[in-house]
Amino acid sequence: MNNTSNFKNIADSKIIKKQFPVTGMSCASCAANVETILKRQAGVAEVAVNLASQVATIQFDPSAVKPPDLKEAVASIGYDLIIDESEQAKEELQDLQQRKYKSMKNRTMWALVLAAPLILISMVFMNIPYANYIMWALATPMILWSGRPFYTNAWKQLMNRNANMDTLVSLSTGIAYLFSVFNTLFPEFWHDRGLHAHVYFEAAGVVIALVLLGKFLEERAKANTSSSIKKLIGLQPKTVHKVLTDGQTREFLISKVNRGDIILVKPGEKIPVDGAVRQGSSFVDESMITGEPVPVLKEKNSKVFAGTINQKGTFQFITEKVGSETLLSSIIRLVQEAQGSKAPVQKLVDKIAGIFVPVVIIISLITFLMWLFLGGDNGIIQGIMSMVTVLVIACPCALGLATPTAIMVGIGKGAENNILIKDAEALEQAFRMNTLVLDKTGTLTEGKPSVGNIEWLNNNRKNLNINILYSLERVSEHPLAESVANYLKEKASGVVMKDITSITGKGISGWYNRKLYYAGGLRLINENRIIIGSRLSKLAGRWEAEANSVIYFADSSKVLAVISVSDKIRSSSAVAVRQLKENGIEVFMVTGDNQKTAETVAVKTGIEKYVAQMLPSDKSDFITKLQKEGKIVGMVGDGINDSQALATADISIAMGKGSDIAIDAAKMTLISNDLSIIPSAIRLSRNTVKTIRQNLFWAFIYNIIGIPIAAGVLYPLNGFLINPMIAGAAMALSSISVVTNSLRLKYSD
C-alpha cells in the first residue's frame, strides 16, 4: 500500500532532474550500490549512476526529498554525493579530482619501482641470503601505502555490508601478504609437515602495482571520453566588458552578468551570453554552434549567442539569457545529461554488477575448499593461491565501463559534429531504425519561403484587401504566412480584425466590418465551398506545377487573390536521401502542402514515397501506421506542427533552427540545418552500439573464461595454474581494453 501511495505521490508531483558528482566509486558494484540506495529514498522517481563520468542523474520530487537527504543516504554506504552546485564548489571538486589523480600517479609510480626488484628476487635471486625478508621489506610499503585506498574503501564497504572491486583486491593481496608473513616468521610450521614454506610477497605487491597501473591508465582514458564537454565549456569566456549607466566600460566576471545588462564585444572576442544587438554591427562566426562556416551579419535587434566569436566589428548587445539559460549552457547540459544516461542494454549489466562481487567471493571460497579436500599434500597452499587468483582476476570494472564509456564517447562525438543526442536510449533506437519520415518545409527545404507573385481577382478595393490579408497573415503561425506578411509590410497597414481563428494545418480566418475572410490552402477554400475564378485557378495550377506553394485569400463567397510562395530545396537534401538509402533506410516524405508541390520536391530529392496535404494529426497517424507494419520509424521535423509526429516516432530528430516545442519533443537535435548530418548520426549510432556489444562481449567472456581457469579447472588436464601476478595484469588489461575500444569511436567515420 505504501509503495503504491508513494508512486502516486511522485507521479502527481513536480519532478525535477539534477546531476550530482559521486566520489569514492571504483567499480560497477559501487555504481549499483549508490543507485540502489538512492532509489530507496521517498520522492525519488528515477536514478542513473554513471561509473565513467562519476555522476548520478536523479529525478526527484523536491517537496518530498531534498539534496541533503540524498547526500546522507549515499554517505551511509561509504560514498559521497556532491550537492553544492556553486562555481566555487565545482572548482573545489576539480581540485580534489586533480589531487586524487596526482596521488594515484605517485602511488602507481612507487609501486612499479618497488615491483621490479621484487619480481627479480622472486624469480632469479630467490636463493640469496634473507631473500624472504628483503621481499617482505619491498612488499610492505606497496601494501600499506600504495594499496591503502583499496583497504580503506573495502573496510568502509564492509562496515556498510557491501562489497566492491576494492573488496576483491584487498582480500586477495591481504591474504597473500599475511600468508607470506606467517611463512617467513614460522617456516618450521610447514617444514615439520614435510612441506616447503612458500612466500607470495611478489604476488601481493605486483597485483597492487598492476591494478593501480590499470586504474591510472583507465582514469587517463576516461578523461578523454569527456573531452567534447571540455571543448564546449571552453567556449565560454571568463570575463565580460559591461557598459555602465554613465557610459563607462568595466571588466566583470561572467558570473556577475545579469539579464538586461549592456555588454560591449570587441573584435576577436567570444560573446559571453545570449542577447540582442543594441548598437553597432559585425559579422559573427557561429560555426561552433551551427556548424555553418560562413560568418553571420549581426546588426540592430539581431540575436547573438554565447560562445560564438565576433569578427572585425565592435557592437553592444543587451543580455537576454545568462548563466544556465544560454543556448551554449543548454547544449552543455543536454550533452552531460545524455552522457549520464543509460542504454537499455545497461539494465542487464547493472543486475549482474550488483551480485558480481559476492558471487566471486563465494566462488573463491569454494575454490579454496575444493583444493583443501582434493588437492593432496599441497592442497592448502594451492587452495590459498587459487583463491587469491580468483579474487584478483575477476573484473567488475570491465563490465561497469563497457556501456558508459562508449555512450560518453558516442554522445560527445555527436556534439562535436552538431548532433545533440538527448539520451542513450536514442542512440540504441537509432541503431535499430529502418524507416525515416521527413517533413518537407524547413527540413528538405530551407524553410525560408518568399513570395513570388500575387494575382488579384480585380483591382476593386485592392488596397483594403491588401490590408486585410496583411492583418490575417501577420498573426498566423505558419511559416508561409510569415513570408506573405514580410512581403506586404511595406505596402500595407494593419486593420483591426475580430475573432481571428487559426485553423490547424489549413489556414486562418477573421472578421472585418461584419465580413468573414480566409487565408490558407486549397483545402480550406474547398471545405468552405468558396468559388475560385478560372483565371486564378489556372494560375494557381501552373505555380503548383513549378513546385510553388499557393496561398488563397478569399471572403466567404469567392477567392480574391492567389499568392505563390517558393521554398528552395536544401542543397544537402538529395545527398542525404541517397546516403540514407545506401544505409538501408526506407525514406518517406510527409507534408501539409499540395500534391503537385510534394511530387516536385520528392522527384528532386530522390524520394519515391510521399504523402501530401497532411494535418499534424495525419503525420502522427501515418507514423503509427508504419509502426504497426513492424517498422522502426524515425521522424525529422522542425515546426510546432511536427511535434506530435516527433513524439509518436521511435526515434525523433529536430532541425536545430526549428521551434522549441519540436526540439523538446525530439530525441536528437541537429544544431545546424544540414540534412547530411542525419546519415552521420545513424552511422554514429551504429558504431556506438557495435562498440557497446564488443565491450560487453569481451568483458563477459573475460570473466566467464578467466575465473574458472584461475580456480584451477585446467589443472587436472594439463597441470596449468595462473600466477596471481598474471591474473592482476589480465584484470588491469581488461578494463583498459574496454575504455580504449570505446575511444576508437572518436576516430570512426
Secondary structure as the mmCIF struct_conf table of DSSP 4:
data_model
#
loop_
_struct_conf.conf_type_id
_struct_conf.id
_struct_conf.beg_label_comp_id
_struct_conf.beg_label_asym_id
_struct_conf.beg_label_seq_id
_struct_conf.end_label_comp_id
_struct_conf.end_label_asym_id
_struct_conf.end_label_seq_id
HELX_RH_AL_P HELX_RH_AL_P1 ASN A 2 ASP A 12
BEND BEND1 SER A 13 SER A 13
STRN STRN1 ILE A 16 THR A 23
BEND BEND2 GLY A 24 GLY A 24
BEND BEND3 CYS A 27 CYS A 27
HELX_RH_AL_P HELX_RH_AL_P2 ALA A 28 LYS A 39
TURN_TY1_P TURN_TY1_P1 ARG A 40 ARG A 40
BEND BEND4 GLN A 41 GLN A 41
TURN_TY1_P TURN_TY1_P2 ALA A 42 GLY A 43
STRN STRN2 VAL A 44 ASN A 50
TURN_TY1_P TURN_TY1_P3 LEU A 51 GLN A 54
STRN STRN3 VAL A 55 PHE A 60
TURN_TY1_P TURN_TY1_P4 PRO A 62 ALA A 64
HELX_RH_AL_P HELX_RH_AL_P3 PRO A 67 ALA A 75
TURN_TY1_P TURN_TY1_P5 SER A 76 GLY A 78
STRN STRN4 ASP A 80 LEU A 81
BEND BEND5 SER A 86 SER A 86
HELX_RH_AL_P HELX_RH_AL_P4 GLU A 87 MET A 123
TURN_TY1_P TURN_TY1_P6 VAL A 124 VAL A 124
TURN_TY1_P TURN_TY1_P7 MET A 126 ASN A 127
BEND BEND6 ILE A 128 ILE A 128
TURN_TY1_P TURN_TY1_P8 PRO A 129 TYR A 130
HELX_RH_AL_P HELX_RH_AL_P5 ALA A 131 PRO A 141
HELX_RH_PI_P HELX_RH_PI_P1 MET A 142 SER A 146
TURN_TY1_P TURN_TY1_P9 GLY A 147 GLY A 147
HELX_RH_AL_P HELX_RH_AL_P6 ARG A 148 MET A 159
TURN_TY1_P TURN_TY1_P10 ASN A 160 ARG A 161
HELX_RH_AL_P HELX_RH_AL_P7 MET A 165 LEU A 185
TURN_TY1_P TURN_TY1_P11 PRO A 187 PRO A 187
HELX_RH_AL_P HELX_RH_AL_P8 GLU A 188 HIS A 191
TURN_TY1_P TURN_TY1_P12 ASP A 192 GLY A 194
HELX_RH_AL_P HELX_RH_AL_P9 PHE A 201 THR A 225
TURN_TY1_P TURN_TY1_P13 SER A 226 SER A 226
HELX_RH_AL_P HELX_RH_AL_P10 SER A 227 ILE A 233
TURN_TY1_P TURN_TY1_P14 GLY A 234 LEU A 235
BEND BEND7 GLN A 236 GLN A 236
BEND BEND8 LYS A 238 LYS A 238
STRN STRN5 THR A 239 VAL A 243
HELX_LH_PP_P HELX_LH_PP_P1 LEU A 244 LEU A 244
TURN_TY1_P TURN_TY1_P15 THR A 245 ASP A 246
BEND BEND9 GLY A 247 GLY A 247
STRN STRN6 THR A 249 LEU A 253
HELX_RH_3T_P HELX_RH_3T_P1 ILE A 254 LYS A 256
TURN_TY1_P TURN_TY1_P16 ARG A 259 GLY A 260
STRN STRN7 ILE A 262 VAL A 265
TURN_TY1_P TURN_TY1_P17 PRO A 267 GLY A 268
HELX_LH_PP_P HELX_LH_PP_P2 GLU A 269 GLU A 269
STRN STRN8 LYS A 270 LYS A 270
HELX_LH_PP_P HELX_LH_PP_P3 ILE A 271 ILE A 271
BEND BEND10 VAL A 273 VAL A 273
STRN STRN9 ASP A 274 GLY A 280
STRN STRN10 SER A 282 ASP A 285
HELX_RH_AL_P HELX_RH_AL_P11 SER A 287 THR A 290
BEND BEND11 VAL A 294 VAL A 294
STRN STRN11 VAL A 296 LYS A 298
TURN_TY1_P TURN_TY1_P18 LYS A 300 ASN A 301
STRN STRN12 LYS A 303 VAL A 304
TURN_TY1_P TURN_TY1_P19 ALA A 306 GLY A 307
STRN STRN13 ILE A 309 ASN A 310
BEND BEND12 LYS A 312 LYS A 312
STRN STRN14 PHE A 315 LYS A 321
HELX_RH_3T_P HELX_RH_3T_P2 GLY A 323 GLU A 325
BEND BEND13 THR A 326 THR A 326
HELX_RH_AL_P HELX_RH_AL_P12 LEU A 327 GLY A 340
BEND BEND14 SER A 341 SER A 341
TURN_TY1_P TURN_TY1_P20 PRO A 344 VAL A 345
HELX_RH_AL_P HELX_RH_AL_P13 GLN A 346 LEU A 374
BEND BEND15 GLY A 375 GLY A 375
HELX_RH_3T_P HELX_RH_3T_P3 GLY A 376 ASN A 378
HELX_RH_AL_P HELX_RH_AL_P14 GLY A 379 ILE A 393
HELX_RH_AL_P HELX_RH_AL_P15 PRO A 396 GLU A 416
TURN_TY1_P TURN_TY1_P21 ASN A 417 ASN A 418
STRN STRN15 ILE A 419 ILE A 421
HELX_RH_AL_P HELX_RH_AL_P16 ALA A 424 ARG A 432
STRN STRN16 THR A 435 ASP A 439
HELX_RH_PI_P HELX_RH_PI_P2 LYS A 440 LEU A 444
STRN STRN17 THR A 445 THR A 445
BEND BEND16 GLY A 447 GLY A 447
STRN STRN18 SER A 450 TRP A 456
BEND BEND17 LEU A 457 LEU A 457
BEND BEND18 ASN A 459 ASN A 459
TURN_TY1_P TURN_TY1_P22 ASN A 460 ARG A 461
HELX_RH_AL_P HELX_RH_AL_P17 LYS A 462 GLU A 473
TURN_TY1_P TURN_TY1_P23 ARG A 474 VAL A 475
BEND BEND19 HIS A 478 HIS A 478
HELX_RH_AL_P HELX_RH_AL_P18 PRO A 479 LEU A 488
TURN_TY1_P TURN_TY1_P24 LYS A 489 LYS A 491
STRN STRN19 LYS A 498 ILE A 503
TURN_TY1_P TURN_TY1_P25 THR A 504 LYS A 506
STRN STRN20 GLY A 507 TYR A 512
TURN_TY1_P TURN_TY1_P26 ASN A 513 ARG A 514
STRN STRN21 LYS A 515 GLY A 520
HELX_RH_AL_P HELX_RH_AL_P19 LEU A 522 GLU A 527
TURN_TY1_P TURN_TY1_P27 ASN A 528 ARG A 529
STRN STRN22 ILE A 531 ILE A 531
HELX_RH_AL_P HELX_RH_AL_P20 SER A 534 ALA A 545
TURN_TY1_P TURN_TY1_P28 GLU A 546 ALA A 547
STRN STRN23 SER A 549 ASP A 555
BEND BEND20 SER A 556 SER A 557
STRN STRN24 LYS A 558 LYS A 558
STRN STRN25 VAL A 559 SER A 566
HELX_LH_PP_P HELX_LH_PP_P4 LYS A 568 LYS A 568
STRN STRN26 ILE A 569 ILE A 569
HELX_LH_PP_P HELX_LH_PP_P5 ARG A 570 ARG A 570
TURN_TY1_P TURN_TY1_P29 SER A 571 SER A 572
HELX_RH_AL_P HELX_RH_AL_P21 SER A 573 GLU A 582
TURN_TY1_P TURN_TY1_P30 ASN A 583 GLY A 584
STRN STRN27 GLU A 586 VAL A 590
BEND BEND21 GLY A 592 ASP A 593
HELX_RH_AL_P HELX_RH_AL_P22 GLN A 595 THR A 605
TURN_TY1_P TURN_TY1_P31 GLY A 606 GLY A 606
STRN STRN28 LYS A 609 VAL A 611
BEND BEND22 GLN A 613 GLN A 613
HELX_RH_AL_P HELX_RH_AL_P23 PRO A 616 LYS A 628
TURN_TY1_P TURN_TY1_P32 GLU A 629 GLY A 630
STRN STRN29 VAL A 633 GLY A 637
BEND BEND23 GLY A 639 GLY A 639
HELX_RH_3T_P HELX_RH_3T_P4 ILE A 640 ASP A 642
HELX_RH_AL_P HELX_RH_AL_P24 SER A 643 THR A 648
BEND BEND24 ALA A 649 ASP A 650
STRN STRN30 ILE A 651 MET A 655
TURN_TY1_P TURN_TY1_P33 GLY A 656 LYS A 657
BEND BEND25 GLY A 658 GLY A 658
HELX_RH_AL_P HELX_RH_AL_P25 ASP A 660 ALA A 665
BEND BEND26 LYS A 667 LYS A 667
STRN STRN31 MET A 668 LEU A 670
BEND BEND27 ILE A 671 SER A 672
TURN_TY1_P TURN_TY1_P34 LEU A 675 SER A 676
HELX_RH_AL_P HELX_RH_AL_P26 ILE A 677 ALA A 711
TURN_TY1_P TURN_TY1_P35 GLY A 712 LEU A 714
HELX_RH_AL_P HELX_RH_AL_P27 TYR A 715 ASN A 718
HELX_RH_AL_P HELX_RH_AL_P28 PRO A 724 LEU A 743
HELX_RH_3T_P HELX_RH_3T_P5 ARG A 744 TYR A 747
#
